[in-house]
């Protein structure tokens, strides 16, 4: 069983979660984590830390000797897990638009919902805004999340990338933004949207990277550089 499905299942068993039991670590899961943590005397952080996972393993009826195994906690941060869950989402050619992509704009609301009506409009920033807002609801997004280069003002800067870091790139006519999934030689392996009009892993030249960012409300980054290769090189993401 995948970790987030296990997490929602255990939160439901403990009476803290009444949402859909699936593999989505969204706002309902975060709210349920806070409810469970508060009821169990833990710090209500909304994060599935080690103490919370261990408490969720216990039988909800109080039989402490009954301890369930838990899947290994994913190394990828929650916002990148949301991105990976959506791999394969792509534009619809022609005048139609993918309702999933349009739904991200509607969920963000405000001027973004009014402006973003067609998936022919670049959507790498929209995708990242969805991933962050769904999993880190207290995180402040850029004033213009649709502008890829605006993400270079997001969160806090990092000197070197770690798994899940936000990479900002320049490209002819604009920019691109995605998640750091690793690197190989002169290229970063990037999990992002609008890469060949799809959410996928692509290799992008390091020399095009103009910023490495990390969410302010997330746990401190851990680990370091990773080796990864997604195959062909992406040279223009639009």
N, CA and C of each residue as an Amber inpcrd file, in Angstrom:
protein
   714
   0.8460000  -1.1950000   0.0000000   0.0000000   0.0000000   0.0000000
   0.8840000   1.2470000   0.0000000   0.5380000   2.2120000  -0.8460000
   1.2900000   3.4570000  -0.8830000   1.0600000   4.2670000   0.3980000
   2.0510000   5.0730000   0.7480000   2.0380000   5.7440000   2.0470000
   0.8100000   6.6310000   2.2390000   0.4720000   7.4610000   1.2730000
  -0.6310000   8.3970000   1.4800000  -1.9840000   7.6910000   1.5570000
  -2.1380000   6.5960000   0.8430000  -3.3540000   5.7930000   0.9840000
  -3.4100000   5.1910000   2.3830000  -2.2850000   4.6680000   2.8640000
  -2.2170000   4.1380000   4.2340000  -2.5580000   5.2320000   5.2400000
  -2.0070000   6.4200000   5.0170000  -2.2300000   7.5280000   5.9360000
  -3.7120000   7.8790000   6.0280000  -4.3810000   8.0230000   4.8970000
  -5.8070000   8.3520000   4.9090000  -6.6390000   7.2210000   5.5130000
  -6.2150000   5.9920000   5.2480000  -6.9240000   4.8440000   5.8200000
  -6.8400000   4.8530000   7.3420000  -5.6500000   5.1220000   7.8800000
  -5.4760000   5.1290000   9.3350000  -6.1520000   6.3430000   9.9790000
  -6.1130000   7.4670000   9.3230000  -6.8200000   8.6390000   9.8480000
  -8.3240000   8.3700000   9.9080000  -8.8420000   7.6760000   8.9070000
 -10.2670000   7.3010000   8.9050000 -10.5340000   6.3380000  10.0610000
  -9.6690000   5.3530000  10.2730000  -9.8630000   4.3780000  11.3400000
  -9.8930000   5.0440000  12.7130000  -9.1150000   6.1310000  12.8560000
  -9.0650000   6.8450000  14.1380000 -10.1260000   7.9360000  14.2340000
 -11.0040000   8.0240000  13.2300000 -12.1130000   8.9680000  13.2940000
 -11.7480000  10.4010000  13.0140000 -10.5720000  10.6370000  12.4060000
 -10.1360000  12.0030000  12.1510000 -10.3780000  12.4500000  10.7190000
 -10.7090000  11.5100000   9.8470000 -10.7930000  11.8130000   8.4110000
 -12.0980000  11.2850000   7.8520000 -12.8390000  12.1710000   7.1670000
 -14.1090000  11.7390000   6.5800000 -14.1390000  11.9670000   5.0760000
 -12.9590000  12.1670000   4.4870000 -12.8770000  12.3620000   3.0520000
 -12.7650000  11.0490000   2.3060000 -12.4600000  11.1620000   1.0210000
 -12.2700000   9.9760000   0.1840000 -10.9540000   9.3050000   0.5790000
 -11.0030000   8.0050000   0.8040000  -9.7920000   7.2680000   1.1630000
  -9.0620000   6.9190000  -0.1280000  -8.0840000   7.7450000  -0.4760000
  -7.3170000   7.5480000  -1.7020000  -5.8550000   7.8740000  -1.4330000
  -5.0840000   7.9760000  -2.4890000  -3.6470000   8.2210000  -2.3490000
  -3.3020000   9.7030000  -2.4950000  -4.2630000  10.5800000  -2.2100000
  -4.0590000  12.0230000  -2.3390000  -3.7630000  12.6250000  -0.9770000
  -2.6460000  13.3010000  -0.8610000  -2.2780000  13.9830000   0.3780000
  -2.6310000  15.4580000   0.2080000  -3.9130000  15.7650000   0.3350000
  -4.3980000  17.1180000   0.1100000  -4.8120000  17.8100000   1.3860000
  -5.6150000  18.8610000   1.2220000  -6.0050000  19.6820000   2.3660000
  -6.8350000  18.9050000   3.3770000  -7.6690000  17.9790000   2.9010000
  -8.4770000  17.1890000   3.8290000  -7.5820000  16.3080000   4.6990000
  -6.5310000  15.7730000   4.1090000  -5.5840000  14.9580000   4.8810000
  -4.8610000  15.8120000   5.9080000  -4.4450000  16.9930000   5.5200000
  -3.7300000  17.8890000   6.4330000  -4.6200000  18.2770000   7.6090000
  -5.8790000  18.6180000   7.3090000  -6.8130000  18.9650000   8.3830000
  -7.0350000  17.7730000   9.3190000  -7.1290000  16.5720000   8.7320000
  -7.3290000  15.3750000   9.5480000  -6.1020000  15.0920000  10.4160000
  -4.9280000  15.3050000   9.8720000  -3.7070000  15.1280000  10.6560000
  -3.7060000  16.0560000  11.8670000  -4.1050000  17.2980000  11.6750000
  -4.1450000  18.2470000  12.7870000  -5.1600000  17.8110000  13.8420000
  -6.3290000  17.3330000  13.3920000  -7.3340000  16.8590000  14.3440000
  -6.8050000  15.6820000  15.1470000  -6.2040000  14.7310000  14.4390000
  -5.6670000  13.5550000  15.1200000  -4.5600000  13.9400000  16.0920000
  -3.6390000  14.7790000  15.6560000  -2.5170000  15.1770000  16.5020000
  -2.9980000  15.8970000  17.7580000  -3.9670000  16.7780000  17.5950000
  -4.4920000  17.5130000  18.7510000  -5.1450000  16.5510000  19.7430000
  -5.9370000  15.6160000  19.2240000  -6.6260000  14.6630000  20.0960000
  -5.6480000  13.7170000  20.7850000  -4.5100000  13.4660000  20.1580000
  -3.5420000  12.5130000  20.6910000  -2.4490000  13.1880000  21.5130000
  -2.5680000  14.4950000  21.7020000  -1.5720000  15.2040000  22.4940000
  -0.2820000  15.5020000  21.7690000  -0.3140000  15.4550000  20.4520000
   0.8620000  15.7580000  19.6400000   0.7860000  17.1980000  19.1330000
   1.8930000  17.7250000  18.7090000   1.9000000  19.0670000  18.1160000
   1.0910000  19.0410000  16.8250000   0.0340000  19.8690000  16.7140000
  -0.8250000  19.8260000  15.5230000  -0.1910000  20.5130000  14.3230000
   0.8070000  19.8800000  13.7640000   1.5490000  20.4660000  12.6450000
   0.9020000  20.2050000  11.2940000   0.0600000  19.1800000  11.2290000
  -0.5080000  18.7890000   9.9430000   0.4520000  17.9890000   9.0890000
   1.5780000  17.5960000   9.6640000   2.5750000  16.8220000   8.9310000
   2.6620000  15.4020000   9.4870000   2.8800000  14.4670000   8.6130000
   2.9480000  13.0610000   9.0180000   4.3680000  12.7330000   9.4750000
   4.7350000  13.2900000  10.6380000   6.0670000  13.0300000  11.1680000
   6.1120000  11.6490000  11.8250000   7.2800000  11.2730000  12.3320000
   7.4670000   9.9250000  12.8740000   6.5440000   9.6490000  14.0550000
   6.4040000  10.6300000  14.9530000   5.5480000  10.4230000  16.1210000
   4.0970000  10.2140000  15.7160000   3.6410000  10.9620000  14.7120000
   2.2620000  10.8340000  14.2520000   2.0320000   9.4920000  13.5760000
   2.9640000   9.0850000  12.7320000   2.8330000   7.7850000  12.0590000
   2.7970000   6.6600000  13.0830000   3.6530000   6.7320000  14.0910000
   3.6600000   5.6870000  15.1160000   2.3420000   5.6500000  15.8880000
   1.7700000   6.8320000  16.1640000   0.4860000   6.8810000  16.8640000
  -0.6390000   6.3240000  15.9960000  -0.5710000   6.5790000  14.6970000
  -1.5920000   6.0720000  13.7890000  -1.5260000   4.5570000  13.6470000
  -0.3850000   3.9750000  13.9150000  -0.2380000   2.5260000  13.8140000
  -1.0010000   1.8060000  14.9320000  -1.2740000   2.4990000  16.0400000
  -1.9460000   1.8660000  17.1680000  -3.4090000   1.6050000  16.8570000
  -3.9590000   0.6050000  17.5340000  -5.3760000   0.2960000  17.3850000
  -6.2010000   1.4510000  17.9270000  -7.1900000   1.9370000  17.1770000
  -7.9750000   3.0870000  17.6480000  -8.8050000   2.8040000  18.8950000
  -9.0090000   1.5340000  19.2230000  -9.7700000   1.1860000  20.4140000
  -8.9020000   1.1910000  21.6710000  -7.6300000   1.5480000  21.5160000
  -6.7710000   1.6860000  22.6750000  -5.9600000   0.4630000  23.0090000
  -6.0340000  -0.5900000  22.1830000  -5.2400000  -1.7850000  22.4410000
  -3.8350000  -1.5450000  21.9060000  -3.0240000  -0.9200000  22.7360000
  -1.7110000  -0.4410000  22.2970000  -0.8030000  -1.5570000  21.8050000
  -1.0920000  -2.7970000  22.2350000  -0.2400000  -3.8930000  21.7990000
  -0.4840000  -4.2450000  20.3360000  -1.6000000  -3.7800000  19.7970000
  -1.9170000  -4.0690000  18.3960000  -1.3350000  -2.9530000  17.5290000
  -0.1780000  -3.1800000  16.9590000   0.5210000  -2.1660000  16.1810000
   0.6240000  -2.6230000  14.7360000   0.0940000  -1.8120000  13.8290000
   0.1270000  -2.1440000  12.4100000   1.4270000  -1.6460000  11.7740000
   1.9320000  -2.3600000  10.7850000   3.0910000  -1.8460000  10.0500000
   2.6900000  -0.6300000   9.2190000   3.6320000   0.1980000   8.9260000
   3.3850000   1.3730000   8.0890000   4.3240000   1.3330000   6.8940000
   3.8500000   1.7550000   5.7300000   4.7610000   1.8360000   4.5870000
   5.8940000   2.8110000   4.8880000   6.9710000   2.6530000   4.1940000
   8.0870000   3.5660000   4.3580000   7.6570000   4.9850000   3.9800000
   8.0140000   5.9500000   4.8160000   7.6800000   7.3430000   4.5180000
   8.4040000   7.7660000   3.2460000   7.6990000   8.3240000   2.2760000
   8.3430000   8.6960000   1.0070000   9.4300000   9.7420000   1.2030000
  10.4670000   9.6420000   0.4090000  11.5180000  10.6500000   0.4370000
  11.0480000  11.9310000  -0.2400000  10.1830000  11.8050000  -1.2310000
   9.6930000  12.9910000  -1.9260000   8.7570000  13.7840000  -1.0070000
   8.9130000  15.1130000  -0.9550000   7.9960000  15.9160000  -0.1490000
   6.5840000  15.8730000  -0.7220000   5.6150000  16.2840000   0.0960000
   4.2100000  16.0930000  -0.2790000   3.8480000  16.7650000  -1.5950000
   4.3860000  17.9540000  -1.8680000   4.0090000  18.6460000  -3.0990000
   4.5490000  17.9180000  -4.3330000   5.6880000  17.2770000  -4.1840000
   6.2210000  16.5170000  -5.3160000   5.4660000  15.2040000  -5.4870000
   4.9680000  14.6430000  -4.3970000   4.1460000  13.4360000  -4.5150000
   2.8590000  13.7470000  -5.2750000   2.2990000  14.9260000  -5.0430000
   1.1150000  15.3400000  -5.8030000   1.4730000  15.4780000  -7.2770000
   2.6410000  16.0400000  -7.5660000   3.0800000  16.1830000  -8.9540000
   3.2490000  14.8180000  -9.6140000   3.8700000  13.8860000  -8.9120000
   4.0810000  12.5570000  -9.4870000   2.7480000  11.8430000  -9.7170000
   1.7960000  12.0510000  -8.8230000   0.4740000  11.4310000  -8.9830000
  -0.1870000  11.8730000 -10.2890000   0.1490000  13.0860000 -10.7420000
  -0.4990000  13.6640000 -11.9150000   0.3020000  13.4540000 -13.1950000
   1.3640000  12.6690000 -13.1220000   2.1360000  12.4160000 -14.3380000
   1.2480000  11.7970000 -15.4070000   1.4060000  12.2870000 -16.6200000
   0.6000000  11.8110000 -17.7350000  -0.5260000  12.7460000 -18.1100000
  -0.8820000  13.6940000 -17.2220000  -1.8890000  14.6950000 -17.5880000
  -1.3340000  15.5300000 -18.7330000  -2.1320000  15.7330000 -19.7720000
  -1.6400000  16.4650000 -20.9340000  -2.7140000  17.3650000 -21.5270000
  -2.2560000  18.2930000 -22.3400000  -3.1790000  19.1770000 -23.0510000
  -4.0410000  18.3690000 -24.0230000  -5.1950000  18.9370000 -24.3520000
  -6.0240000  18.3890000 -25.4190000  -5.8060000  19.2510000 -26.6530000
  -5.3350000  18.6740000 -27.7610000  -5.0850000  19.4810000 -28.9590000
  -6.3590000  20.1500000 -29.4710000  -6.1830000  21.2930000 -30.1020000
  -7.3220000  21.9890000 -30.6760000  -7.9890000  22.9420000 -29.7110000
  -9.2770000  23.2000000 -29.9520000 -10.0010000  24.2100000 -29.1730000
 -10.4150000  23.7160000 -27.7890000 -10.4610000  22.3890000 -27.5920000
 -10.8540000  21.8500000 -26.2860000  -9.6920000  21.9760000 -25.3030000
 -10.0270000  21.8860000 -24.0100000  -9.0150000  21.9530000 -22.9600000
  -9.2200000  20.8200000 -21.9740000  -8.1340000  20.3550000 -21.3820000
  -8.2170000  19.2920000 -20.3880000  -8.9040000  19.8440000 -19.1360000
 -10.0240000  19.2740000 -18.7180000 -10.7360000  19.8110000 -17.5530000
  -9.9340000  19.7300000 -16.2610000  -8.9970000  18.7860000 -16.1910000
  -8.1560000  18.7040000 -14.9960000  -7.2980000  19.9530000 -14.8710000
  -6.6950000  20.3820000 -15.9800000  -5.8470000  21.5820000 -15.9720000
  -6.6870000  22.8260000 -15.6690000  -7.8220000  22.9490000 -16.3210000
  -8.7080000  24.0940000 -16.0660000  -9.1830000  24.0770000 -14.6190000
  -9.3990000  22.8760000 -14.0740000  -9.8440000  22.7540000 -12.6870000
  -8.8270000  23.2950000 -11.6990000  -7.5400000  23.1770000 -12.0080000
  -6.5240000  23.7400000 -11.1160000  -6.6860000  25.2500000 -11.0190000
  -6.9490000  25.9030000 -12.1490000  -7.1270000  27.3560000 -12.1480000
  -8.3810000  27.7420000 -11.3720000  -9.4490000  27.0070000 -11.5630000
 -10.6920000  27.3140000 -10.8410000 -10.5050000  27.1490000  -9.3370000
  -9.7340000  26.1450000  -8.9530000  -9.5130000  25.9070000  -7.5350000
  -8.6750000  27.0300000  -6.9110000  -7.7350000  27.5680000  -7.6690000
  -6.9400000  28.6850000  -7.1600000  -7.7930000  29.9320000  -7.0010000
  -8.7770000  30.0920000  -7.8930000  -9.7160000  31.2140000  -7.7850000
  -9.1030000  32.5510000  -8.1690000  -9.8220000  33.6330000  -7.8380000
  -9.3380000  34.9810000  -8.1120000  -9.1240000  35.2340000  -9.5890000
  -8.1390000  36.0850000  -9.8830000  -7.8820000  36.4580000 -11.2630000
  -7.3810000  35.2820000 -12.0920000  -6.7300000  34.3080000 -11.4390000
  -6.2290000  33.1510000 -12.1780000  -7.3870000  32.3850000 -12.8020000
  -8.4560000  32.1750000 -12.0330000  -9.6230000  31.4510000 -12.5410000
 -10.2780000  32.2040000 -13.6920000 -10.2950000  33.5270000 -13.6140000
 -10.8920000  34.3310000 -14.6870000 -10.0210000  34.3320000 -15.9340000
  -8.7100000  34.3440000 -15.7290000  -7.7850000  34.4790000 -16.8570000
  -7.5460000  33.1570000 -17.5680000  -7.3740000  32.0810000 -16.7860000
  -6.9320000  30.8250000 -17.3870000  -8.1250000  30.0200000 -17.8790000
  -8.3750000  30.0500000 -19.1670000  -9.5370000  29.3790000 -19.7440000
  -9.1840000  28.3490000 -20.8090000  -7.9040000  28.2590000 -21.1830000
  -7.5180000  27.3760000 -22.2820000  -6.1440000  26.7900000 -22.0070000
  -6.0040000  25.4700000 -22.1690000  -4.7240000  24.8510000 -21.8340000
  -3.6470000  25.0750000 -22.8840000  -3.9580000  25.8800000 -23.9320000
  -2.9000000  26.3280000 -24.8330000  -2.0400000  27.3900000 -24.1580000
  -2.5730000  28.0190000 -23.1110000  -1.8020000  28.9550000 -22.3110000
  -0.7770000  28.1600000 -21.4930000   0.4990000  28.5880000 -21.4630000
   1.4990000  27.8390000 -20.6930000   1.0110000  27.5590000 -19.2750000
   1.2360000  26.3320000 -18.8140000   0.6330000  25.9200000 -17.5350000
   1.6140000  25.2850000 -16.5560000   2.9180000  25.4640000 -16.7820000
   3.8740000  24.9100000 -15.8130000   3.7360000  25.5850000 -14.4550000
   3.5350000  26.9190000 -14.4350000   3.3570000  27.6330000 -13.1720000
   2.0470000  27.2950000 -12.5030000   1.0000000  27.1320000 -13.3040000
  -0.3020000  26.7460000 -12.7680000  -0.2170000  25.3850000 -12.0910000
   0.4610000  24.4520000 -12.7350000   0.6220000  23.1170000 -12.1710000
   1.3460000  23.1730000 -10.8340000   2.4170000  23.9300000 -10.7740000
   3.1700000  24.0260000  -9.5300000   2.3290000  24.6950000  -8.4420000
   1.5680000  25.7180000  -8.8240000   0.6960000  26.3810000  -7.8560000
  -0.3240000  25.4030000  -7.2910000  -0.8460000  24.5360000  -8.1490000
  -1.7770000  23.5030000  -7.6650000  -1.0930000  22.5740000  -6.6700000
   0.0910000  22.0770000  -7.0360000   0.7910000  21.1180000  -6.1620000
   1.1090000  21.7230000  -4.8020000   1.5500000  22.9740000  -4.7890000
   1.9040000  23.6360000  -3.5330000   0.6570000  23.9500000  -2.7180000
  -0.3500000  24.5330000  -3.3480000  -1.5330000  24.9740000  -2.5950000
  -2.3330000  23.7990000  -2.0450000  -2.3070000  22.6640000  -2.7230000
  -3.0340000  21.4910000  -2.2580000  -2.3760000  20.8490000  -1.0400000
  -1.0620000  20.9270000  -0.9730000  -0.3350000  20.1820000   0.0480000
   0.3050000  21.0630000   1.1230000   0.4520000  22.3600000   0.8430000
   0.9790000  23.3240000   1.8090000   0.0440000  24.5340000   1.8160000
  -1.1580000  24.3780000   2.3800000  -2.1780000  25.4250000   2.2520000
  -1.8030000  26.7570000   2.8820000  -0.8240000  26.7900000   3.7740000
  -0.4170000  28.0510000   4.3910000   0.7450000  28.7120000   3.6570000
   1.2220000  28.0890000   2.6010000   2.3500000  28.6400000   1.8480000
   1.8830000  29.7650000   0.9180000   2.5960000  30.8610000   0.9180000
   2.2680000  31.9930000   0.0540000   2.7860000  31.7390000  -1.3530000
   1.8950000  31.8310000  -2.3300000   2.2630000  31.6520000  -3.7300000
   2.7500000  32.9720000  -4.3130000   3.4630000  32.9280000  -5.4370000
   3.8100000  34.1840000  -6.1160000   2.5570000  34.9600000  -6.4900000
   2.6760000  36.2720000  -6.5750000   1.5220000  37.0940000  -6.9470000
   0.9770000  36.6850000  -8.3070000   1.8650000  36.2870000  -9.1990000
   1.4550000  35.7690000 -10.5030000   2.0070000  34.3580000 -10.6520000
   1.2860000  33.3490000 -10.1420000   1.8100000  31.9790000 -10.2000000
   1.8950000  31.4200000 -11.6100000   1.2070000  32.0570000 -12.5760000
   1.2710000  31.5770000 -13.9520000   2.5890000  31.9540000 -14.6130000
   3.2490000  32.9740000 -14.0960000   4.5280000  33.4000000 -14.6540000
   5.6590000  32.5590000 -14.0960000   6.2620000  31.7200000 -14.9210000
   7.2770000  30.7870000 -14.4320000   8.4250000  31.5030000 -13.7290000
   8.8880000  32.6190000 -14.2810000  10.0200000  33.3240000 -13.6890000
   9.6560000  33.9590000 -12.3500000   8.3610000  34.1690000 -12.1110000
   7.9220000  34.7230000 -10.8260000   8.1990000  33.7640000  -9.6720000
   8.3550000  32.4850000  -9.9890000   8.6310000  31.5020000  -8.9400000
  10.0390000  31.6630000  -8.3680000  10.8460000  32.5060000  -8.9800000
  12.1620000  32.7820000  -8.4160000  12.0690000  33.7210000  -7.2100000
  10.8370000  34.1890000  -6.9070000  10.5840000  34.9810000  -5.7040000
   9.9030000  34.1360000  -4.6220000   9.6490000  32.8870000  -4.9210000
   8.8810000  32.0080000  -4.0390000   9.7360000  31.4770000  -2.9010000
   9.1290000  31.3320000  -1.7270000   9.7850000  30.6410000  -0.6180000
  11.1430000  31.2110000  -0.2670000  12.1110000  30.3140000  -0.1100000
  13.4680000  30.7100000   0.2450000  14.4400000  30.1270000  -0.7760000
  15.5820000  30.7920000  -1.0040000  16.5460000  30.2690000  -1.9720000
  17.3830000  29.1420000  -1.3870000  17.8050000  28.2310000  -2.2350000
  18.7460000  27.1800000  -1.8660000  20.0090000  27.3310000  -2.7130000
  21.1340000  27.0030000  -2.1170000  22.3900000  27.0700000  -2.8580000
  22.5350000  25.8860000  -3.7980000  22.0540000  24.7200000  -3.3570000
  22.1180000  23.5090000  -4.1780000  20.7680000  22.7970000  -4.1130000
  20.4000000  22.0730000  -5.1500000  19.0840000  21.4330000  -5.1670000
  19.0210000  20.1890000  -4.2980000  17.8260000  19.9060000  -3.7870000
  17.5070000  18.6620000  -3.1000000  16.1900000  18.1650000  -3.6810000
  15.8600000  16.9330000  -3.3970000  14.6560000  16.3380000  -3.9520000
  13.4280000  17.2030000  -3.6320000  12.7010000  17.5970000  -4.6660000
  11.5020000  18.4060000  -4.4870000  11.7220000  19.8900000  -4.5730000
  12.9760000  20.3420000  -4.6360000  13.2400000  21.7740000  -4.7580000
  12.6130000  22.3080000  -6.0470000  12.2370000  23.5720000  -6.0160000
  11.6310000  24.2080000  -7.1740000  12.7380000  24.8240000  -8.0250000
  12.8470000  24.3660000  -9.2640000  13.8480000  24.8770000 -10.1950000
  13.1890000  25.8340000 -11.1710000  13.7840000  27.0060000 -11.3340000
  13.2670000  28.0210000 -12.2470000  14.2470000  28.1640000 -13.4080000
  13.7250000  28.1190000 -14.6280000  14.5630000  28.1570000 -15.8250000
  14.1530000  29.3130000 -16.7360000  15.1230000  29.8060000 -17.4700000
  14.8270000  30.7380000 -18.5500000  14.7060000  29.9320000 -19.8430000
  13.9140000  30.4310000 -20.7680000  13.7820000  29.8180000 -22.0870000
  13.4500000  30.9330000 -23.0780000  13.5970000  30.6940000 -24.3700000
  13.2570000  31.7260000 -25.3420000  11.8100000  32.1880000 -25.1830000
  11.6230000  33.4590000 -24.9140000  10.2830000  34.0110000 -24.7940000
   9.6570000  33.8850000 -23.4280000  10.3850000  33.3760000 -22.4440000
   9.7690000  33.2510000 -21.1230000  10.5880000  32.3960000 -20.1820000
   9.8890000  31.5700000 -19.4130000  10.5560000  30.7440000 -18.4150000
   9.8650000  29.4080000 -18.2590000  10.3800000  28.6380000 -17.3300000
   9.8020000  27.3320000 -17.0120000  10.0950000  27.0360000 -15.5530000
   9.2490000  26.2270000 -14.9330000   9.4310000  25.8890000 -13.5250000
   8.9860000  24.4530000 -13.2950000   9.7070000  23.7530000 -12.4170000
   9.3640000  22.3650000 -12.1150000  10.1010000  21.8840000 -10.8810000
   9.9490000  20.6020000 -10.5760000  10.5380000  19.9990000  -9.3860000
  11.8570000  19.2990000  -9.7120000  12.8190000  19.4530000  -8.8390000
  14.0910000  18.7550000  -8.9770000  13.9000000  17.2780000  -8.6320000
  14.1940000  16.4080000  -9.6120000  14.1050000  14.9620000  -9.4010000
  15.4650000  14.2970000  -9.4760000  16.5030000  15.0830000  -9.7610000
  17.8400000  14.5400000  -9.8680000  18.6120000  15.2750000 -10.9460000
  19.7570000  14.7280000 -11.3260000  20.5930000  15.3700000 -12.3370000
  21.5360000  14.3550000 -12.9410000  22.0590000  14.7300000 -14.0930000
  23.0040000  13.8720000 -14.7890000  23.8870000  14.7630000 -15.6520000
  25.1340000  14.9310000 -15.2360000  26.0370000  15.7670000 -16.0090000
  25.5880000  17.2100000 -16.0520000  25.3670000  17.7220000 -17.2520000
  24.9910000  19.1220000 -17.4460000  23.4930000  19.3480000 -17.4140000
  22.7210000  18.3360000 -16.9770000  21.2690000  18.4310000 -17.0520000
  20.6090000  18.1180000 -15.7070000  19.5320000  18.8470000 -15.4220000
  18.6560000  18.5170000 -14.3090000  17.5250000  17.6310000 -14.8090000
  17.1440000  16.6730000 -14.0180000  15.9470000  15.8820000 -14.2870000
  14.7890000  16.5840000 -13.5870000  13.8130000  17.0270000 -14.3490000
  12.7630000  17.8980000 -13.8400000  11.3970000  17.2330000 -13.9870000
  10.6660000  17.1670000 -12.8920000   9.2720000  16.7250000 -12.9200000
   8.4150000  17.9810000 -12.9910000   7.8190000  18.2040000 -14.1460000
   7.0400000  19.4330000 -14.3300000   5.9770000  19.2540000 -15.3840000
   5.2360000  20.3240000 -15.6020000   4.1340000  20.3290000 -16.5610000
   4.5260000  21.1100000 -17.8050000   3.7170000  20.9330000 -18.8490000
   3.9570000  21.6120000 -20.1180000   5.3100000  21.2100000 -20.7010000
   5.7780000  20.0350000 -20.3480000   6.9860000  19.4600000 -20.9240000
   6.5130000  18.4890000 -22.0000000   6.6540000  18.9170000 -23.2710000
   6.0010000  18.2270000 -24.3890000   4.4980000  18.1790000 -24.1460000
   3.9620000  19.2820000 -23.5900000   2.5240000  19.4530000 -23.3340000
   1.9700000  18.4380000 -22.3390000   2.8480000  17.9060000 -21.4810000
   2.4730000  16.8200000 -20.5820000   3.1380000  17.0170000 -19.2310000
   2.5600000  16.4480000 -18.1620000   3.2480000  16.3430000 -16.8760000
   4.1590000  15.1320000 -16.9600000   5.4560000  15.3520000 -16.8940000
   6.3960000  14.2630000 -17.0980000   7.7630000  14.6570000 -16.5510000
   8.6960000  13.7090000 -16.6000000  10.0910000  13.9580000 -16.2910000
  10.8320000  14.3190000 -17.5700000  11.6420000  15.3810000 -17.5120000
  12.4270000  15.7970000 -18.6680000  13.7970000  16.2510000 -18.2040000
  14.7760000  16.1690000 -19.0850000  16.1250000  16.6560000 -18.8130000
  16.2550000  18.0760000 -19.3640000  16.6790000  19.0110000 -18.5020000
  16.8060000  20.4220000 -18.8900000  18.2040000  20.9040000 -18.5240000
  18.8120000  21.6800000 -19.4160000  20.1750000  22.1500000 -19.1980000
  20.3030000  22.9470000 -17.9000000  21.3230000  22.6250000 -17.1300000
  21.5790000  23.3520000 -15.8900000  21.8630000  24.8210000 -16.1520000
  22.4940000  25.1210000 -17.2790000  22.8590000  26.5070000 -17.5610000
  21.6460000  27.4080000 -17.7270000  20.4720000  26.8130000 -17.9490000
  19.2540000  27.6060000 -18.0760000  18.5970000  27.8920000 -16.7280000
  19.0760000  27.2560000 -15.6630000  18.4640000  27.4160000 -14.3430000
  18.8710000  28.7670000 -13.7490000  17.8790000  29.5310000 -13.3080000
  18.1370000  30.8570000 -12.7340000  17.7480000  30.9290000 -11.2630000
  17.2100000  29.8520000 -10.7110000  16.8270000  29.8860000  -9.3050000
  16.4810000  28.5150000  -8.7710000  16.8100000  28.2930000  -7.4900000
  16.4510000  27.0660000  -6.7690000  15.7460000  27.5130000  -5.4970000
  14.4850000  27.0830000  -5.2990000  13.6750000  27.5990000  -4.1970000
  13.0910000  26.4530000  -3.3680000  12.6990000  26.8060000  -2.1460000
  12.1140000  25.8350000  -1.2210000  10.9840000  26.5120000  -0.4520000
   9.8420000  25.8390000  -0.2340000   8.7210000  26.4680000   0.4880000
   9.0920000  26.8460000   1.9200000   8.6270000  27.9990000   2.3640000
   8.9360000  28.4600000   3.7190000   8.2540000  27.6140000   4.7830000
   7.0470000  27.1110000   4.4980000   6.2810000  26.3950000   5.5150000
   6.5680000  24.8940000   5.5300000   7.4560000  24.4320000   4.6790000
   7.8000000  23.0090000   4.6220000   8.9120000  22.7020000   5.6070000
   9.0490000  21.4350000   5.9980000  10.2180000  21.0630000   6.8040000
  11.5080000  21.4260000   6.0780000  12.5690000  21.6270000   6.8240000
  13.8450000  21.9800000   6.2180000  14.2870000  20.9000000   5.2290000
  14.8830000  21.3040000   4.1280000  15.3250000  20.3050000   3.1400000
  16.4130000  19.4050000   3.7040000  16.3670000  18.1520000   3.2950000
  17.3870000  17.1930000   3.7220000  17.9170000  16.4820000   2.4870000
  19.0480000  15.8400000   2.6470000  19.6330000  15.1240000   1.5220000
  20.4740000  16.0530000   0.6720000  20.6670000  15.6820000  -0.5510000
  21.5010000  16.4600000  -1.4500000  21.2220000  16.0870000  -2.8860000
  22.2020000  16.2690000  -3.7040000  22.0450000  15.9980000  -5.1320000
  21.7910000  14.5100000  -5.3850000  20.9830000  14.2370000  -6.4210000
  20.6340000  12.8690000  -6.7770000  20.9720000  12.6090000  -8.2330000
  21.2950000  11.3880000  -8.5390000  21.5380000  10.9950000  -9.9270000
  20.2300000  10.4900000 -10.5300000  19.8400000  11.0730000 -11.6560000
  18.6200000  10.6360000 -12.3420000  18.7020000  11.0490000 -13.7940000
  18.0300000  10.2990000 -14.6330000  18.0130000  10.6150000 -16.0610000
  16.6770000  10.1820000 -16.6310000  16.0220000  11.1140000 -17.3060000
  14.6920000  10.8250000 -17.8680000  14.7340000  10.6390000 -19.3800000
  15.9240000  10.5210000 -19.9390000  15.9880000  10.2910000 -21.3820000
  16.2460000  11.5640000 -22.1530000  15.3980000  11.8500000 -23.1500000
  15.6040000  12.9740000 -24.0490000  15.6530000  14.3250000 -23.3620000
  16.3540000  15.2600000 -23.9880000  16.5410000  16.5940000 -23.4370000
  15.4040000  17.5060000 -23.8760000  14.8670000  18.2870000 -22.9260000
  13.8330000  19.2710000 -23.2160000  14.5000000  20.6250000 -23.4480000
  14.2130000  21.2590000 -24.5830000  14.8570000  22.5340000 -24.8970000
  13.8800000  23.7010000 -24.9530000  12.5990000  23.4350000 -24.9550000
  11.6100000  24.5200000 -24.9260000  10.3180000  23.9650000 -24.3730000
   9.8350000  24.5470000 -23.2750000   8.6780000  24.0150000 -22.5650000
   7.5090000  24.9910000 -22.7100000   6.7520000  24.8490000 -23.7650000
   5.6230000  25.7520000 -24.0070000   4.6160000  25.0530000 -24.9060000
